[in-house]
Every structure is written in structure tokens, then in C-alpha cells.
């Protein structure tokens, strides 16, 4: 492992990365449960109102600075990309796309992030980095096939692909802001900004909550607090320690954790092909993050 990676991978960053991956992996299960009783828009609005309220409490406890006037348009753009664009489109896509296919499509995010970071942030991933991304793509495809996924180019898949592109743009926009703001401040202002775009659906929420089963509403609350508020902060910590092109490759580990969560919580034994795919995906991440300058 090179010197830069050793400096970046402090215990705090390692914990933040682990928390992000674990919470975002669990979100796939919770989203599927939530869509049984909530529309994609209502679920996104409810989830991020919960996330916003959580961040109000954390911000009051830790204290945050006001954003500079020149940075407000950037936070609004990040809020739009990371909340309504990503989550509403992902929610709609998961209504018709299998979990295996959805996770494979979302795993295009590191590719788009690396391309955008190379163009706009002048990051240099290098041949070894691109090889690592290619290896992880093969691993993600094996994971999908092992879980019985079948990738079909239909509207749900297209919506998830657009969501992945939007999330990649968010990662690239966020990176420079982390030089001037803390991860907590970036997460807070991005999510608060994103909620503004979802307010048109908020008047429907009381009726939706009353009609939904308690366990489904609890899943949305979980999504708001943990994969929402907490994971956005911990992802900011991770992204502040690594170039965007490298940080995004860690997201290839998410399907591995999705399978582990299904194994522990639901007793679903992963197929051998899924295990092989997880090992290959992790090998790609290692290749990217142990490259030499």
C-alpha cells in the first residue's frame, strides 16, 4: 500500500467507510420494504424529512457554520442531485427492476465518478486504477448472475442508470466543498437543500403514514436516520480523505454486504457464484487502492 493510502486510511476514515457501506447496503432491503406502502416520491420525502430533522439535532449539538453566499448554488445543486434525482429515480426503478439488476446498474457510479473526476477535478486514476475498476465490474456482474439477476434495458433500468449518473456528479461536486466545509456541514446543507425539492409531496405524507403498516414506516425512519443522515456524514469523511475516483470504488463492496445482510437476517445462503463475484469485486477495490504513484 502506498504512502498516500496509508496516510488516508486512518482509523476514523476506516470506521466512516465501514459505516457508510453497511448502512447503504442495508438501504436496499429497507427501500424494497418501504415501497410496499409508500409511493417513490412519498417515501423519498418522508425519508429525507427524517434525515433533515436528525441533522438539525446533530448540528445543534456539534455546531455548524453558515454557508457562504457564493456556495449556496452549489449546495442546492448537490441537494437536487443526491436527494430527489438519485432517490426518487432509484425508488421508481426498484418497482420493476430486480435487486440484482439494480445493484449492478448502481455499481456504474464509480465508473462515471472516475470519468468526471478525471475531466473536472484533474484526478489521475492511472492504468492500474482502471484495471481495478474493470475487475470490480466483472465481480459485480458475477454477483448479479449469482443472485439470479437478469439485466434488461427497460424503463426502470434506465431510471436507475440516470440516478447513478446524478450520484456521480454529486460526488464530484462535493469533493472541493470538503476542503472548506466539514463533512457534517456538507451533508447538512446538501440534504436540507434536497428536501426543498421534495416539499410538494409533503402534504400527502400524513395520510400515507396513517395508511402504512407500522413496520413499513419504521423502515422509512431507519432509512432517514442511518443510510440518510449518518451515512451522508460518514461518506463525506471518506471522500475528504480520498480522491473522488478512488473513494467511489469502495462502493463496489456494497453488494457483498447486501448478500451478507440477507444471509444473517433472512437466512438466505449466497450462491457460490455470488461468493466468487464478491471476492472478485473486492479484489478490484484492492487493486485501485494499492496502486503506485
N, C-alpha and C positions, 0 to 999 in steps of 0.2 A: 504494500500500500504506500502511495507516495506521501510526501511531507504535507502537501496541501490537504489531502484527505485526512491524515492523522490530526491536523490542527482543527479541521472542520468537525470531525466526529468526536466531539466532547460528550461526556455522559448526558448533559442536558439535551443536546441535539439528538442523541440516540434515543432517549426516552420520548422526546417530542415526535420523532419519526415513527416510533413504535405505536404511540397513542393514535397518531393520525391514521396509519394504515389499519389498525384494529377497528377504530370507530368507523372509518369509511367502508371497510369490508362489511361490518355489521349493518350498515345502512341499506345494502341491497336487500337483505332479508326484511328489514323494517319497512322499506318502501313497498315491497310486494304486499305486506300485511295491511298497510295503510290504504292502498288503492282499492281494497275490498269495500271500503265505506266512504272514501273521500274522492272527489274529482282531482285530477292532477293539479289544477290551479288552486283549489281549496286547500289541498294538502300542503302545497308549497307555501301558501300564505300563512297557514296555521303554524307550520314548522318554523318559519323564519320570524314570525312574531314571537314565538317562544325563544328562539335564538337571540333576538334583539333584546328581549326582557332579561335574559340571562346575562348578556353583555352589559346591560345597564348596571346590574348588580356588581359584576366584576370590575367595571370601570369606576364605579363609585368607591369600591374597596381599594383598588390599586391606584386610581387616579390616571387620567389621560389628558393630553394637551389638546387644545382646539386645533383643527386642521387649518393650515394657511389657505387664504382665499384662492391662490393660484392652484392649489391641489384639489379643490372641491370637484372640478370637472373630471379629474382622474378617478377620484373615489366613486363618483356617480357612474362612470363607465365600468369600473371594476364591479360595482354593485349590480349593474344590469347584466353583465356577462356571467357572473358567478352565482347569481340567485335566480332571477326569472328565466334567463336564457338557458342556463345549464339545467336547473332543476325542473322547470316546467316541461321542457322538451324531453328530458330523461324520463320523467313521470309518464308522459304521453307514450313514449317509446316502449316502456315496460308493460304497457297494457296489451301489446300484441307481440313483442319480441321475447323469446325465451331468455332466461337468466344467463345461460352460457353464451348466447349470441350477444346479449347486451354487454357482458363483461369484456368480450373480445373487442367490440366496437369502441367501448370506453378506453380500452388499452391502446387506442391510437393516439391518445392525448400526449404521451411522451414524444411521439414522432413529430406531431405538429409543434409541440413546445420547442423541441430541438431545432427545427427548421426556423421558427420565428425568432428564437434566441440568437441563432447564428446571423440572421439578417439584421435584426433591430438592436440587439444587445452586444453584437460582435463577439459572442462567445465561440470558442473553438472546441468542438467535441472531439475532433480527430478521427482517424480511421478506426482505431480500437473502440472508440465510443459508438460509432455507427455499427460496427460488428456486434457489439454488445446489445444494441437495440434490436438488431436483426435476430439475434439468438433469443431474446426475450419475446419477440413477436412469434417465433416458432413455438416457444413454450406456451404462450397464451393460446395459440391455435390448438395445441395438443390438449390443453386444459378444457377448451370448449368442446372438442370432439369427445374427450373422455367423459364429460358430463352430458353427452347426448345432444349437444347443440347443433343447430343447422343454420348456417348464415345465409339469409335470403335478403336480397335488396328490395325491401318493401318500405312503406312509408314510416313505420316505426323505427326501422334500422336507420333510415335517412335522418330522422329527427335526433336519434342518439348520436349519430356522426356529427351533426351540426352542434349538438351540445358539447361534444368532445373538443371541437374546434374553438368554441366560445371559452371553454375552460382553459385551453392552452393560451389563448390571448390574455385571459385574466392572469395566469401565472407570469407571463412575460411583462405585463403592465405592473404587476405587484412588485417584482424584484427591485426596481430602482427606488420605490417608495420605502422599502425596508431599510434603505440607507439613512432615511430622515425620520422615520417613524418606527415605533416598536411594533412587534407582531400583534400585540393586543390592540394598539391603536389602528393598525391597518385592518384587522379583522372586524373591529367595531364599526369603523366608518364604511367599510365595504358592505357589510351586512345591513346596517341601518339604511344605506343608500339603496340597496337591493329591495328592501321591504317597501320603499316608496312606490316602486313599480308594481307591487302586488296589492296595494291598498284597494284597488277597485273590487277585489274579491273578498275583502274582509267583512262587508256587511252580511255575507251569506254564511259566515262561519258559525254564529250561534245556532242556527237551525241544523247545520251539518254536524256540529258537535253533539247536539241533543239526539240526533238520529243515529249516530255511530255507536257501536259497542264500546264499552269502557276499555277493553284491551286494545282495540284499534286506536283509540285516542291516546292511550298510553304509549303506543308505538310512535305516534307523531311527536309527542312530547319528548320521548327519548331522542328522536331524530333532531329535534331543535336544540336540545341541551348538549348532546355529546358529539354526534357526527356534524352538527351545525356549529354552535358557538365554540366549544372546546377544540374541536379538530381544526377549525379555521385558524385559531391562535397557534396551535402546535405546528400546523403546516407553515405558517409564517416564520416560526423559529427555524424550521428545516430549510426553508427557501432562503433565509438570511445567511445560512452557513454554506450553501452550495450554489453554483450557477444554476439557472433555471433548467437548462438542458440536462444536467446531471440529476438534479433533485427530482424531476418528473419521472426518471427511470425507476425510482423506488416504488412508483405506483404499480409496476408490474407484479409486485408481491401481493397486491390486494386479492386477486382470485385465489391465491394459495390460502389466505386467511378465511376467505368465504367458504372454501371447502372444509377447512378445519372447524369453523363455527358450525357448519352443518353436521359434521361428524360428532362434535361434542354435544350440541344442543338437540339435534334431531336423530342422532344415531345413524346417520347416513354414511356408510363406508365409501370412500372415494374409489373410483376405478383405478386400475394400475396405470392406464394411460394418463389420467389426471395427475397422479403422483409423479409420473415421468415429466409431464408438462410443467408442473410446479418446480421440479428440480432444474429443468432447462431454463425457465423464466428467471429463477434466482441466479443461475449461472450468468445469464446476460447482465443482470444488475451488477454482479461482482466484476465482470469484465469492464463495464463502463466506469465503475468507481475505484478501480485499481490501476487505471491506465497511467502511463508515464507521461510527463510533460514533453 
